[in-house]
Amino acid sequence: MESTAMQQSSAPVITGRTMRYRPLNLARWVIWSITALLMIVMPLIFTGGFAVTLMSQMGIMIIFALSYNMLLGQTGMLSFGHAVYSGLGAFIAVHVLNMVGAGKVWLPVSMLPLVGGLAGAFFGVLFGYVTTKKSGTTFAMITMGIGEMVFASSLMFPDFFGGEGGISTNRVVGESFLGLTFGPGRQVYYLIAIWCFVSMVAMYAWTQTPLGRIANAVRDNPERVEFIGYNTQRVRYLVLILSAFFAGIAGALSAINFEIVSAENVSAVRSGGVLLAAFIGGAGVFFGPVIGAIVFTLFAVALSDLTKAWLLYLGLFFVMMVMFVPGGIASLLLMQLPLVAKKQFGRMLPSYAQGAVAGVILLAAAILSVELIYKVQVDSANGTVMSLFGIAFDAGTLTPWIVAAVLWAVGCLAWRWAGSKVRAQLDAIQAETGGLA
């Protein structure tokens, strides 16, 4: 969407003796204005402590996922160790924050993310020189090795990493500025929101630079890039350094938010999490990782409070996305743009509604099946009586299993029927309009 809506700028263009201005791209300003407005008003609408904490973690994950997408989506570099840069940035930031608290260094807490970003960039220079020597699968394997090496070092050097307990800190240090102490969660949220918005704008601006464009070329056809005289290794190296910088910002914001940094910050689990977020949202579109970060945070924070099997749900959701929507959630949204442009989207709503009903039935079947299996196989020591959707029942009896089987059968039949309706309606619209391209 942004790739088509944000091509023009208001820069002057000189042609011969006349100078004209390209028309201002209103779509770009509208999108960014809405984004900023949402960031401002969301904590005013959802005022609960849990909601503010959830949104803070979403902001951190958005920066982290977009920084990862600079490698994956923009340059075609699959990394399994991106948490190294955010984690080490977080460790440097927490040490600096403790030094600020001890009076050894003067630094406003609001500028601490810049320290994390510079630390991330430093380690990007250090590790990237090695990892970017190769590309493709070899690059992915080297990043995995670097990630495991750093994670192992977190237990070998307790003075820096804090051992298994990590390093704790206190974000309320120094004198308050304009009454801001960053003690309340809402103040921390707005600090994260500001850095998130600035980082999003900066990373989008980077995609419009010559380096961002040549990174796309390296992703699509590295041989041709080499043929026209560019050093692809140098391009990958520079992109990794910039990506590590923004990952370090995310790590420092995480240190401020949680007031503790541990070995988990540099673990393979965190690297895998940002990979899932980028794929779920759609690595091929700039705003895709933003969507993926929000969805992943909902799974990791909100859903984990509701069920202990949240990782299984996340895994199933990821598998379904890869199998049926490999372009991510963003690709589904982009598919609707031609319908909207030709004013045919309203005709698709009844078919989409039927598909949504079928999807809800399948979702209910999946949830019931997972919870039944988890209760019987993992949590049976606490008895087999359980409650789901406000209904209490015994997982050890046959009735809930029959209900799950019926839901699966009805849901699959409804999904096939709804799918045929959607395809038929799309074919009809294409025949009438001459295509949706």
N, C-alpha and C positions, 0 to 999 in steps of 0.2 A: 504494500500500500504506500509506504513512504518512498519506495524507490521510484514510483510513478508520480506521486504527488509532490515530490520535493526536488525536481530537477532544475527549476529555474531559480534565479536569485535576482536581487535588485541592483547588481553591480552594473556600472555604465559600460556600454559597448561602443567603441569608436569605429565607424565605418566611413572611409573616405574623409570628407570634410564635415560630416555631421556626427553628432553623438546622441545616442538614444539610450534609454533605460529599459531593461527587461522588466516586465510586470512583476509586482511583488507576489510571491507565492503565499497566498492567504492560508492554504491548507496546512502548510508547515507551522505557521504562527498559531492557528487554531488548535492543532494537535498538541503543541508544546504548552500552550496556555491552559488547555483542559487538564493536561498532566499536572502542571503546577497547582492548578486550582484544587484538583482532587487531593494532592498531597497536603494542602493547607486545611481543607475542610473535613477530611476523613476522621481525624481525632476529635473534632467537634461534634461529629455525628455518633461515632462509636467511642464513648467516653470511658468504658470499663478498662480496668488495668490490664486484663488479659488481651483485649482488643488492641490497646496501644502497644503492648509488648509484641503481639503478632505482627502488627504493621511495621514495627521497628526491624524485626527480623526479615520481613519481606524486603525492606529497603536495602539492607545489607546484602541479601541474596541477589537482588537485582543487579547491584554493582558487580558482584562476584561472577554472576552468570554472563553479563555483558562482556566482562573482561575475558572470560573463557571463550566467548564467541568471537573475539578478535582473532583467536588462534583457529578455532574450529570452523566457524561459519565464514569468516572473511578470508582466511589464508589456507584453509584445508589442513590444519595441523591438529591431529587427534592426540590429546595429552591425557595421560593417566596420573599426572602428579601436579596438577595446578594448585592444589591446596598448599604446596610447599611455599609459594610466594605469599599467599594470604596469611598462612600460619606464621611464617618467619616475620612478616610485617607486623603481625599482632604481638609477637614476642618482643620485638624491638620497641614497639609502642608502649607495651605494658612496663618495660624497664624504664623508659623515659618518663612515663607517668609516675612511677614510684620515685624517680629522682626529683621530679617536680614537687611531689608531696614531701620529700625530705629537705626541700629547699636548696638542692644542689644545682638545679636548672630552672630557668624561668621560661615557661611556655604556656600559652592559653590552651585549655583542654579542647577548645573548638578547632585548634590547628593540629591536634595530634594525628588526625588521619593523613595529613601531609607527611608526617614522619613515617607512618606506616607505608605510604606510597613510595617514598624514597628508599626505604629499606627493601621493599619488594622489588623495585627497579634494580637495586644493587645486586640482589641475589639473582635477578634475571640476567644481569650482565655476567655474573659468575657462572651460573649453571647453563644459561642459554648458549654460551660459547661452545659448550660441549654438545648439548642436545640438538642444536640446529645444524650441526655438521651433516646430519642425515635427515631424510624426510620420510614420509609415509609410515609404514609399520615399524621401521627401525627407530624413527623418532618417538613413536608411542612407547616402545619397549624401553628406550633410554629414560624417558620421563618417569616411567614406572619404577625403574631402578633408582633414579634420583629420589623419588618420593619415599621409597622404602628405606633408603640410606638416611634421609633426614629423620624419618620416624624412629629408626633405630637409635640415632644420635640423641633423640629426646630423652632416652633413658640412660644414656652413657654420660651425658653432661648435665647433671642436675643443677649446677650453679646457674646455667643460662636457661634451661628448660623447666626447672622446678621439679624434676622427677615425675612420679606418677600423679602427684597432687597438683602439679602445675604451679602457676604464679598468680596470686591474687593481688588486687589493687583497690584503690579508692578513687573514683572519678571526681568526687567533691573535694578538690584541692585548690588552694590559692583563694584570692579574693573574687567575689562574684562580680560579673560584668553585666550592668543593666539589670541586676537582680537575677541573673541566670547562674545557678550553681550546678546545673545538670544532675541534681539529685532526683527530682521528680521524673517519672518515666516519660511524661509528655515533652519535657524539655529535651530529653535525650532523643525522642522521636523526631522533633523538628531539626535537631542537629543532623541526624541521619538523613532526614528528608532533603535538607539543603545540599549535603554532600552527594546524595543520590542523584538529585536533579542536575547538579553541576557536572557530575561524572557522566551521566547519560548524554547531556548536550555535548560534552567534550568528545566522548566516544563516537557519537553520531557525526560530529564535525570531522573527526579523523577519517571516517569512511569517505568523505568528499575530498580528501587531500590526495596529492599524487602518490604518496606511500600507500594510502588505503586502496587506491585504484590498482596499483601494481601488485598489491597483496592479493586482490581478486584474480589478477592475471596469473600469479603464481599458483593459486588454488586451481584454476581451470586448465592451464596449459604451461607448466613450468619449462618444458623443452623450448617452446616458442619464445618465452621470456628470456631464456639464456641465449637464444639465437639472435635476438635483437640487441643484446649487449648488457642486460641486467644480471647482477649477481643474486641468484635466488637465495643462497644461504644468508647473504647479508640482509635481504628483505625479511626473511624468517626471523633472523636474530633481532632486528629492530622492532618487529611486531611483538615478539615475545617480551622484550624489555618493557614496551608500553603496556602490554597486557599485565605483566607482573606489577607495574606501578599501580594500576587500578585495583588489582587483586589485593595489594598491600593496603590500599585505602579501606577496602571492605574488611580486611583483618583488623585494622586499628579501630574501626567502628564497632566491630564485634567485641574487642577488648573493653571499649568504653561501655557498651551495652550490658555485658555480662559481668564485668569487673573480675574476670579470671580468664587465663589462657592456659591450655594444657596440651598434652601430646595429641589429643583428638583433633586439634586445629590443623595439624600437618599430616593427618592420617589418610589412608587410601579411601576410607569411608567418605570423608569430606570431598575428596577429588571425584569420587564416583557420584556424589550427590549433585555437584555442579554439572557434571556430564549429563545426568538424567534431566536436570532442569533445562539445559540447552536443547536437548533432543525433544523433550515433551513440548516445549514452546515452539520450536522451529528454528533450527540453526541457520536456515537460509534467508531469514528475514531479520532486520535489525530489532524490531520489537518482539520477536519470538521469544528470546530468552527472558524478557520481562514477564511475559505470560507464564513461561515455564517456572520462573522463580517464585511467582505467586502461588501457582499450583503446588509446587514442591513444598513450600513452607506450610501450606494448608495441610498437606499430608503429614509432614514431620512434626508439626506443632499442634494443630487443631485435632487432626484425626488420631494422633498418638494418645491424646487425653481420653478418647472415646473407646479405643480398642487396642489391645496389646498386639494384634495382628496387623498393625498398620503397614509394616514393611512388606507383608505379603500383598496387601492391596496396592501399594506403590509399584511393586514388581509386576503384578498383573496388569495394571494400568499402562506401565511402560511397554510391556510386551504387546498389548493391544494397539498402542499408538504406532509402534514400529511395524506391525503387521498390516494395519489398515490405513493409518494416516502417517506415512513416513516423513511427510513434510512438516509434521507438528501441528499444534492447534492453530498457529498463524496461517498455515496453508488453507485450513478450513474457512477462516475468515476472508482470505484473499479470493477464494473461489466464489464468494458471494458478490464481489465488486461488479463483475459484468452484469449480474442480475439486477443490482441496484442501478447501474448506469443505464440499463435499458428498461427500467421501471417494471421489471417482471418479478421482483423479489416477493411481492405480496401473493402472487399466484403459487409460490412454493411453500408458503406458510402452512397450509393445511397438511401437505405431505410431510413437512418437517415436524409438525405436531404429532402426526401418527408415528413417525420414527422415534420421537421423544418418548411417547407412551411405551412403545416397545422397549426402548432403552431402559426406562425406569423399571419395567418388569424384569428384564435381564439383570439389572443392578440389584434388585431385591433378591433375586435367586442367588446371585453371587455372594451377597452379604450373608444371607442365611446359611449357605453352604459353608462358607469360610468360618463363620462363628460356630456352627455345629461341629465341624471338624476340629477346630481349635479347642473347644470345650471338652470334647471326648478324648482327644489325643494328648493335650498339654495340660489342661486345667481340671481334669477329672478328679483330682485329689480333693478339690473343694466341693465336690458334688456335681451332678449333671443338671441341676435346675438352673436356668438362665432366663434373662429377659432381653428382648429385642423389639425395638419399635414400640416399647411400652407394653408388650405382651409377654407374660411369663409362661414358660413351658419347660418340659423335661427333655433334654437332648438325648437321654438314654431310651426314650420311647420311639416308636416307629412314625408317629404322626408328623412331627416336624420334617423328617426326611422325605415323607411323601409330599408334603407341601412344597418343599424345595424342588423335587422332581417335576411336579406339576408346573411350578413357576418357570423352570427351565424350558419345558416343552412349549408352554404358551408363549413365552418370550421369544424363543427361536422362530416359531411360526409367525408371530406378529412382526418380528424383525425382517424376515424374508418378504412378507407381504408389503410392509412399509417401504422396504428398499426398492421393490418393483414399482411402487407408486411414485417414488422420488425419481427413478430413472425415466419412467414414462413421461412424467411432467417436464423433466429437463429436455427430453427428446422433442416434445411438443413445442417447447419454447424455442429451441434451436431451429426447428423447422419453420417456425413463424418469423423469427428475427434474422434468419440466415447465419446463425452461429452466435456464440457468446464470447468470442475472442475480443 
